[in-house]
Amino acid sequence: MSSGRIAATDWVIALGVAAALLITGLAGRHSASPLWLLGCALLTASGLALVARRRAPVVVLAVTGLCAVGYQAAGFDVPAVAYLFAVYAAMRSGHRVVTVVASVLVLAALPLAAMISGLHDTGEAFARARGALEIAWLIAAGAAGEALRQAERRAKEAERTREETARRRADEERLHVARELHDSLTHQISVIKVQAEAAVHVARKRGEQVPEALLTIREAGREAARELRATLEALRDDDSHPAHGLDHVPELVARARTAGLDATLRIEGTANGVPAEVGGTAYRIVQESLTNIARHSGAETASVVIDHRPGLLVIRIDDDGTATPDRAPVPGVGLLGMRERVTALGGRLRAAPRGEGGFAVEAELPVAGLS
């Protein structure tokens, strides 16, 4: 497993191994010579190379192997401890074939290096025993690295499986809620709307005055049906039912005009890769603002401005309703929801009465870094 930085523990291990190798090498009897100095340098370099074993395990494997052969040839009978660490790191990183090939070459080269330097001339039995021990340590180091790599892989797989399970359960729960809402509310709201429409139609057909309460019930039924449909669509949103975005804002404005509000839409700047979550939040802000205007503001006109700026999307909705700075409306659930959506994207929301009367909602949504 590679890492982009060198941790303090890497330095501690590298310095510790280098010191141990050098002390072990100096404990033998050596005469001061160029080969002696070379051997000391190779012992030190072999240990210090381990500091990069996470970032470049194959390179460290090669360096420590060559150093081990080199200081054996220089007359230092020191075990290839640094190479064992390198084998462990390379196997943990998944470089199995390279590690096996390199280890076979090192095992073949070490006896030759020892023969060149005159080491291990005590007999063939000792050489075989030493070779078997070296092979055993190499197998143990490689097996430890491979075991830990497999354990980490299984842990990652288990974490990914847990995330997928949680996401699937969330999707199932969302669809369950949508079905419950549909089954429990859609029918009742449809009945109310149809009855109100029929009553208004009959009254007008007879030439009678339509009661204001009946008209209010009809409009409330229409609005409730629209809101329920939008809620169900949001709950059912997935890859096959993409969420609403900026392209659907003109539909919201046209719907507001149909309901009797003089609503206008102005788009400024040039859209350049607006992320889906930003477009969806912008849609919900416009939707909630126009709904609040129709329900509570008493406004006759409303304007929606979508301004594409460099790295920023600004949405502003103004109305000419009854709100004034000294008569600010109490924030409702819709406004709180808008604020949460904007804050989640790292943006800012301002919602307050205008000085000239009416209410203004302005949201600034960052675009850069979210695509």
N, C-alpha and C positions, 0 to 999 in steps of 0.2 A: 504494500500500500504506500504510494508516494504521497509526499506532502509538499506544499509550496514553500515552507519555511523550515529552518533548523531550530529545533527546540533545545532548551537548556539541558535536558536529559541526554540528547544526542552528543553534546559536547562532553558531558560527564563520562558517558560510556566510552567515547573515543579516547579521551585523555587517560582514563583508567586502564583501558586495554593497551594503549601505547606505553604507559609507564610499566605495566606488568611485563610486557614483552621485552622492554629494554632492560629492566632489572634482571629478568631471567637470563637474557643474553649476556649481560655483564658478569653474571655469577660464574660463568665458565672461564676457563683459562685461555686468554687470547693475547697475542703480542700486538703491540701498536703497529699497524700497517695500513696501507690504503684499503685492503679488503676488510680490515676490522672497522675502519671508519664507514665504509660502504654498508657493511652489515648493520651497524648501529643506525644509520640513516634509514635503511629499509625496514628495520624493526619499528622505528618511530613512525615512518610513513604508513606502514601497514595498519597501525592502530588509529592514526589520525584520519585515515581515509574513511573510517566508519561514520564520521560525522555527516557524510552525504549519502548514507545507505538508504534513506527514505526517498530522497529526491532522484538519485541515479543508482539504483541497486545493481544493474548490470555492469556499469563502469566500476563501481566499488568492488564487485565480484572479481573483475579482471585485475584491478590494481592490487588487491590483497593477495590474490593467487600468485601474481608475478613477484610480489615482495616476498612471499613465503619461499618460493623457489630460489629467489635471489639471496636471501640471508642464509638459507641452507647451503647454497654453493659457496658463500663467503665463510663458512665454517661455524655458523651459529646453530647449535642443536636446540631449537626452540619450536614448540608445537605451533601449528598454524591456527592459533586461536582467533585472530582477526578474520581469517577466511571462513571460519565456522559462523561467525556473526553475519558475514556477507552472504553465505549460503542461506541462512535463516531469512534474511531480509529479501533476497531475490525470490525465494519460494513463496514468501508471504505476498509478494507483489504479483505472483502468477507467472514468473519466468521459469517454468519448470524445465523445458527442453534445454535452454541455455545453461541453466544451473547444472544439469546432469552432464552435459558435454564438457563444461568448464571443469567440473570436479574430476571427471575421468582424466582429463589432460593434466591437472595438477597432481593427482595421485600417481600418474605415470612419471611426471617430471621430478617429484620430490626425491625418490630413491636415486635417480641419476645425479641430482644436485648433491646429495649426500655422498655419493661415491666420488664425485669430482673433488669435494672438499676433504675427503678422507674420513668422514664421519661414518659410524656404524660398521666399522671393520671388525666387530667382535664376533660376527658369525651370521650365517644365513638364517638360523632359527630366530635370532633377535630381530632381524630385518622383517621376517614374515610376521612376527608378533606385532611389531610396530605398525606395519602396513594394515593388518587386520584392525588394530585399534583406531587408526586414522579413518578407515572406511566406516567403522561403527559410529564414530563421532560425526562424520559427514552425514550419514543416514539419519542419525538422531536430529541434527540441526535442520536438515531438509524436511524431515517428517514434522517437526515442531512448527516450522514456517507454513507448511501446507495445511496442517491441522487448524492453525489460527486463521489462515485465509478462508478455509471452508466455513469456520465458525462465523467469521465476519460476513461472509456471503449469505449464510443462512439467516443471520440476524437482520441484514438488509432486506432479504426476501420476506421475512416475517413482518418487518415494519411496513413494507410496501403492501403486503396482503392485508394488514390491519387497516391501512389507510383506504384501500379499495373497499374493504368490507364496511368501514364507517361511511364512506361516500355512498355506497349502494344502499345502506340502511337509511341514510338521510334522504336519498331520492325516493325510496319506497314510502317513507313517512310523509314526504311532501305530496306525493301522489295520493296517499291515503287521506290527507287533510283536504286535498282538492276534491276527492270523491265525496267526502263527508259534507263539505260545503255545498257541492253541487246537489247532493241528494236532499239536504235539509233546507236549503234556502232558495235554490233556483225555482222550484215549483211554486212556493208561496209568493215569491216576488213576482213571478210571471202571472199568477192569478190576480194579484193586486193590480198589476199594470193593465192586464186585459180588461178587468172589471171597470177600472177608472176610464180607460179609453172608450169602452162601450157606453158608459154612463154619459161621458162628454158628447159622444156622437149622437146618442138618443136625444139629449137635451137640445143640442143645436138643430137637429132634424125637426124637432117639435117647435122650434123658435123660442125656446125658453132661455132664461138667463142662467148661464152655467155658474154654479157657486164657486167662489174663489177657493174654498177648501178642496173642492174636487179637482180643480186645476192643479193645486199644489200637490195633491196626492198623485196625480198623473205624472207630474214632472219628477216627483220624488221616486216614483216607481221606475221611470226611465233611467234616472241617474243611478239608482241602486242596482238596476240590471247591468248598466255599463260598468259600474265599479266592481260588481261581483264577477263579471266576465273578465275584467282586467286582472283581478286578483287570481282567478283560476288560471289564466294564461301565465301569470308570473310563477305560480306554484308548479305549473306543468312545464316550465321552460327547461329545455335540455338541448342537445345537439340537433335533434330533429325538429324542435320548435324554438328557433332562435329568439332571443329577447328583443323587445322593442328598443329602438335607438333613435338617432337624430333623423333618420329618413322618415320616421313616423310622426315627427312633431307637427308637420303641416296638417295631418289628419286630426290631431288634437285641436288645433286652432280652428279648422273648418267645423269640427263638431261643436266648439264653443259658439261659433257664429250661428249654427243651426239652432242652438238653444236660446238665442236672442241677445247674446253678448257681442258687441262690436269689437271683435278681436283681430289684431293684425300681427303679421310675422315679418321680421326683417333679419336677413342673414348677412353678416359682414365678414370680410376676410375670405380666405381660401382654406377649405378643409384639407388637411394633410395627414392622413393616417390616424384618425381618432380611434383609440382603443375601444373595444366593445363595452367594457365596464364603464368608461367615461360617457359614451353615448347613451347607455342604459340609464345612468344616473341623471343625465340631462333630460331625458324623456320623462322620468319620474318627477323631476322638479317641475317641469312645465305642466305635467298632468295634475299634480297636487295643487299647484298655484292656481290654475284655471278652475279647478274644482272648488277651491276655497273662495275664489272671486264670485263664482256663480251662487254659492251657498250663503256666504256671510257678508260680502262687502257692500252690496247694494250698488255696485258699479254698473255703468253703462258701456264703458270702453275699457279695453285692455290691450297692451302691446307686449309682444314677445320679441326679444332681440337675442340672437345667437351670434357671438363675436369670436371668430377664430383668430387668435393671436399666436405669436411664436411661443410654443411650449405651453400654451394656456388656452382653455376654452371658457368663455364667460357667457353666462346665461342671465338675462335680466327680464323680469316680468313686472310691469307697472299697471296699476288700475286707477280709476278716478272715483273710488268708493268713498265711504263715509269715515274711514279711519283718519285720524289726525294725531299729531305728536302728543297731545294731552289725552287722547282716547285710544291708546294702543290696545289692540285685541290681545286676549290671553292666548299664548302659544298652545296649539292643540297637538294631537298625536301626529298629524300629517307633517307639521313643521318640524317637530322633533325627529321624525323619520328622515326628512330631507337633510337635516343637520348631521345625523349619523352617517348617511350615505356620503355626504361631501367630506366629512372628517375622515372617513375610512380611506378615501383616495388621497388624503393629504391636502385637500382644498379648503376654501373658506366660504362661509355662507353669511349673508347679511339680510335680515328680514325685518323691516321697520316701516312705520308710516312715513310718508313723504311730507316735506314742509308745505307744499302747495295742496295737500290733501290726497287721500288715497294711500295705497300700500305698495311697497316695492320689495321684490325678492331678487337678490343678486348672488350668484354663485360663481366662484372661480375654481376651475378644475384643472389640475396639472395634466398635461398630455405627454410630455417627454418622460421617458423611463418606464411607461406603463404598457407600451405596445409590445 
